[in-house]
């Protein structure tokens, strides 16, 4: 992968989309390797290892209805860029190049997009930054937890992924930053409805409700035993969750829909749903 191959990939996309483009553009206030003309705006690409003055250049471009995009070639000493700036790392995979939407997120299919799909999307204005997102779907992961008192096997869950209607996806490891959503009332309601709508799926689970914990001397929303109603302590469950979070592939999952969306701060780039 080098600058030339990436630029020729951009040209390929322009030709497929029948869009005009100009290479090696020098304006009074900014430069670009290639500028693509869309209907009412332009997209300017720069391909390099360590971009400079991205913020100032990006703003100067905006004044001329030009959307800047920096594609960063792999390098050992990558430069730090403000997260909200459109700088995206290129990664070479065995048979293709992919674009990483957000540098610190997991390498999953929602955060890493094949180069040509990315180029189509960004030219169409479908790669966007979200400071906040309205979460309307949540993926829960279930695992078995034996009751400490009666030893009955119970199901408990943790929140694994969040989805917004527009296409933002937030994965488990990045969820930990904010508040714990396990017992968010909207999620509990969504899960209860999921149980009603999927009668063939059985969950062995006591009611999710406030219980008194002797360990911390407080009452809090909790999972409990389906048989004896003993509380399953949050601290203990969170330790399990932190381990399981990295191997969720084998866990039972359910995607539940929320009637009342949950507003979360995201600060990430995403691809708008088609
Ligand atoms: Zn029990």
Boltz pocket constraint, residues with backbone or C-beta under 6 A from the ligand:
constraints:
  - pocket:
      binder: B
      contacts: [[A, 147], [A, 148], [A, 149], [A, 150], [A, 151], [A, 152], [A, 225], [A, 226], [A, 227], [A, 228], [A, 229], [A, 230]]
      max_distance: 6.0
